Amino acid sequence: MHAMTYSPREQRGSAILEALISILIFSVGILAITGLQAISIKNVAAAKYRTDASFLANQVIGQMWADDKSNQTLKTNYETGKPKYETWSANVIKALPGAATTPPTIKIDANNVATVTISWQEPGETLAHRYVALTRIDKN
């Protein structure tokens, strides 16, 4: 058996070809890392909006707990369209993108169960996100 050997003339240009292939592989890797970075940034923003919605819902629930807990007072002050709701709702609309499209709501039933619903739509997305918190405000 004879080992195949190539003359330098037959191997001319192979170094350039190897360099081009290695640059191509490196470029694909860099593009993949850039894509992962973009997805990571989007996920961090989504998590921030969810956290903000949770904070805002708990903020108004905390106000309900600190206030007079009678059903009539809670409904008079906090249900959608009422005075304390309006102040809180303005804060929600400032804090979350697209929250003005579907304003937040607060509903209090006869058993003092408060349902706080906050919706928002992230920039560049077609679907809205929603956070719902339910709590019972005990009168004692």
N, C-alpha and C positions, 0 to 999 in steps of 0.2 A: 504494500500500500504506500502510496505516495501522498504526502501532505501537500495540500494545495497552497501554493504561495503566489502572492500577487506582487507584481512589480510596483514600484512607487508611482509610475505613470498611471497604472490602472486604479490606484487608490486616491488619485487626485480629486479634491472636492469633498471627500468624506468628512473631513473635520468641519467644514462649513455646514454640511447636512446635519451632523450630530449637534452642532451648536444651535441650529434652527429648531430642531426637534426639542432640545432641552428648553429653549426659550418658550416654545409652544406649551410644553407641560407646565412650566413655571407660571405662565400667563393664565392657564386654566385654573391652577391652584389659587392664584391671587383673586380671580373672579369669584371663585367659590367662597373664599373668605369674606370678600366684600358683600356677597349675598347673605351670608350668615350674619354679618354685622347689621345689615339693614333689617333683617327679621328680628334680631335681638332688640334693636331700638324700637321697633313697632310693638313688640311684646312688653317692653318696659313702659311705654306710654299707655298701653291698654291696662296694665296693672295699676298704674297711677290713677287713671280715671275710675277704676273699680274701687280703689282705696278712698278716693275723694268722695264718691257716691256713698260709701259706707259711713264715712265720717260725717257727712252732711245729714244723713238719715238719723244717725245716733245723736247728732247735735240737737235736732228738733225733738227727738224722743226725750232727751235729757231735760229740755225746757219743759216738756209736758210733765215729767216727773217732779220738777221743782215747783211747778205752778199748782193752783187749786185743781185737784183731781176729780172734781165732780163732772159727771158726763156733760151736763149743760155748759159748764165753763170751757171744757176741752173743745166741744163742738163750736162754741161761740168764738174761741180764740184761734184754733188751729186747723179746722177743716179748710179745704180748698176754697180760696176766695176770702177768708177771714183775715183780720189784721196781722196776727203774728205769722200766719202762713205767708202773707205777701212779702214780709221782710225776709223770711227764710228762703222763699222761692227765688227772690232776686239774687240771693247769694248763690243758690244752686245754678242759676242761669249764667252767672258770671264765672263760676268755677268749672263748669263742664261744657265742652263743645256740643253744639246742636241741642242743648237742653231747652232752648226757647221753642223749638219746633214741637216738642211734646212736653209741655210744662209738668213739673212734678205735682203729685197729688197726695193729699192726706185725707183719709176717711176714718171716722171713729164710729164704731157701732154702739148699740145700747149697752153692751157689756164692757165698755171702755177698751175694746181691742182697737188699737190704732194700726192702720195699714199705710205705710209711707212708700210711695213708688217714685223712683227717679229714673228718667230715661235720658240717654245722650247718644250722640252719633259722632264717632271719630272722623276726623278729616280724611277724605278719600275713600270712605266706606259707604256702602249702600244700606247696610242693615244697622238698625239702632240697637243699643244695649240697654238692659233694664236691671235695676236693683230694687228689690222689694224687701221691706223690713216690717215684721208684725210684732207687736208687743201689747201686753195687757197692762194698763195703768191701774194698779190697785188703789182704791180709795183710802186705805189705811196707811 
